[in-house]
């Protein structure tokens, strides 16, 4: 499931809430308009009936008088007519419509009257209907005038009012859209300010490292109350991590120091026995040589652990100075050649190479770790090459082997502590040597990386910034002798 953004979620939710509010407002306005039309129609119908009820029998005893009265009660938007339920005279019209200039073409068979009559057959309550693109309200109510029973019917035209309401609704929709855009921009600012404490927490967390576990903490001053439990819980977690890290660092440092003495003794005595072991048979000589090699390997491991422990404690001391990379590489090849059984070769060095600023002992340690690593992963008879190059203001030390190489996906993880590549299952190792190389190179201002060797295998590269010679100053040309 893809990760979601709190910022986008809050913006989308808030905008949807605003739009939902406008939709509810529009629906409520529509229902309110319908209700007002209904009540207006009912009020006008009741007022018309009240006028008729107040008339004396002599004023409504003939159809002509009733039609004239209906004409006075009618308006351009309201038509009132009566259906005579019990006519005494056969020749009297059963439907009495208003007379006048506005109602000249109105007959009982008029399409609008017929449509209203058909609507009233279903219900006499006020209700609306559409006819030829216009909106009407119609209703009927019984009335008794001058001893006669009639059905008083009303037809009211609300088309103009409905058109005005539709225009108002369109205006409200436009205003809602503009308000939604304004609200979205405002919410973006508000949410950004509201999430600033989280960004502050994130910035603080990104700066926390193993060196600052005991000092860096999340500051709760000025933060919202909702973040206080999270900050306090995380600070408590940092306290526990700091304590555990300090215990681990003390243990590694102490054990490493304790192991150095016995390992040094074992290595020293075994080398002495090898030098004076004339009376040893071949098997004993081989076993003693194996003890020597393992003791030296254990000594290098202990030294690596000490370097990491010092770096974690912030006590790693480097004595960096300018040095000649060609001389350092030549001395290293001479020193390591006996242990490599002649497999360690030095390529021709460039005639001129910039100097570098580094700790010679630590840089030699990094190269030694890479050479030892290359010897383990290369075939028994394969050569290991040392090379030197310079490019892009960097001096590059190369350790080239003829092993299986390093897959591109694993070229970063092999420099992590206790991580080994997928092709190292059959090779003995602790996964700590390359991590030490990376740590020391970073502390000297350089970096380590691995690439494919031209003829197959791996090309481990130590890159250090070149120390450029300062340009000659013009001051000496103008300074009097």
Helices and strands as residue ranges (DSSP letters): H 6-53, G 57-60, H 63-73, E 78-84, E 95-96, G 101-103, H 111-122, E 127-131, E 134-145, E 148-157, H 159-207, H 225-275, H 282-313, E 321-323, H 325-337, G 338-340, E 344-346, E 355-358, H 360-377, E 384-391, E 394-400, G 408-410, G 413-415, G 422-424, H 433-443, E 447-452, E 458-467, H 475-478
